[in-house]
Amino acid sequence: MSILETRPYRWPDEAACERFAQALARCPQISDLSIELDGGLGAGKTSLVRHLLRALGVTGRIKSPSYAVVEDYAPPGLSGHPAHHFDFYRFSDPREWEDAGFRDLFAAPGLKLSEWPEKAAGMLPTPDLRLLLQVNDDDSRDVRAEARTVRGQDLLGELDRQLAETSD
């Protein structure tokens, strides 16, 4: 899986994570992307997903799919496309992939957000974007965004524009 482009980001606090998610939600490419979120427990993966889904218009409870493996949403901000939030932390058997119909979900249009993607290694298609979150001693987060497809590369350019507009 090759990396076409990378960008470093820093979230000094939760508000920075929320601003990042809001900028991501404003990118037109977001309606049909696969994004992997990689980082240890407490790195902020689920927080980012919650902020992103809120920014896309999801109301009500946004729960972690730790036990269900996937939670589905119909955010108004995705122009009719669904959003699927996967958490593969407890994923143990590749047959679950086929039995659960995940191949069909990943092949269909929509936003796919995957936590703990390494637990489904070999089953997941190449993501458009991979976000690696690292917690620092001061509780800030360093985020490395890796574009793995041309769509992911286009997204990074648009994300930078959106972030620049909000910092002015």
N, C-alpha and C positions, 0 to 999 in steps of 0.2 A: 504494500500500500504506500504509494509515493506521496510526498508532501509537495504541493505546488507553491505554497506561500505560507509564511507564518507572521503573526503579529503578537507582540507582548502587550498585555494590559495589566493594570494594577487597580485593585479595589481596596482602598484604605478602610472601608466600612460597608455596612449593609446597604446604605443609601447609594453607594457607587455600584454595587451589584444591581440594584433596582434601576438605576440610570442606564446601565449597560443593557439590561433586559428590555427596557423601553425603547432604546435605540434599535436593538435587534428587531423588535416588533414592528418598527416603522419601515424596515427593509422589505421591498416588494417580493424578494426571493423567498421570504420566510414561509410562504404558504405551501411550498413543496420542497422540503429539505429533510435530510437526515443529519442529526447532530448528536455526536457522542460526547458525553460528559465524563471525564476521568479525574479521579482524585480520591483521597482517602475518606474515611468516615468523618463527617463534620466539615468537609472542604467547601460546601456551599452548593452542591449540585442541585439538590431539591429546592433550595431557596431560589436559585436562578430560574428553575423551571416554574415555580410558583409566580415569581415576578413577571416572567415572560407570558404565561397564560393570563394573568391579570391584565397586562398591557394589551393583550389581544382580545380582551373583553369577556373572559370567563368570570362568571359570578358564582357565588356559592362556595362550597368547600372544595379545595384542591388537595387531595390526599396523596400520600406517597404510595406508589404501587408495590411496596416491598413484598407483600404477601400475594397480591393478585397478579403480579408481574407486569400488568399493563392497565392503565386507566385511559379511557377515551373521553375526548372533549370535542365540542362543536363551537369553537371560538368565533364570534362575529367578525373578528379581524382577519380571518383566513379565507374570506370570500367563498364560503361554502365547503371548504376542505376541512377534514377532521384534523385533530391533533392527538397523537398517541404518545403517552408518557410511559416508557418501559423502565423497570428496575430489575436487572438481571442478577442482583446480589445473591438470591437464593436459588438461582437457576443451576441445575445439576445434571440434567439429562438432555442431550441434543434432540432426542425424540420429542421432547416437550415443544420444541420449535415447530415441528411439522404438525403435531397434534393440535396445537393452539392456533394454527393459521397465521403465524407471524410472517411467514414468507409472503402471503397475500397482502398483509398490512404494509409491509415494506415496499412491495411492488406498486401499490396504489398511490395516487396523489395524496398529499397531506404532509403535515409536519410530524416527524418522528424524532423523539427525544429519548436517548438511551443512557441510563446510568449503569455503571458497572459493565460496560460492553465486553470486557475481557472474559467475563463469565460465559458469554455466548460466542466466544472466538470460533471462527470457522463457519459460523451460521449467518452472521450479520453481513449485509452487503457493505461495500465501501461507503463510509459516511461522506457527506459533502463537507462537513466541518467537524473537527474534533477540538474540544475545549479541555485543556489540562489545567486543573485548579490545584494550587499549592498554598497551604496555610503557612504564614510566616509567624515568627515569635511574637510580633506585635498584634497578631490576630488579623492582619491585612491578608489579602489574597493576591498572589501573582497568577495571572491567567495567560496561558499560551494558546493562541488560536491557530489551528493548522487547517488550511484549505486542502482537501483531498481530491476535489473535483473542480472543474471549471465553474460550476454553480457556486461552490464554496468560495472560490477565488473572487467571483463577482460580488458575493455577499460581503466579504471582508472589505472590499473597496467601498461599498455602500454603507457598511457599518461605521467605517472611519468617517465618512461624510456626516452621518447621523450624529455620531458622538461629537464631532467638531461643532455642529450646529447647536447642540445643547450646552456646550461649554462656553459659548460666546455670551 
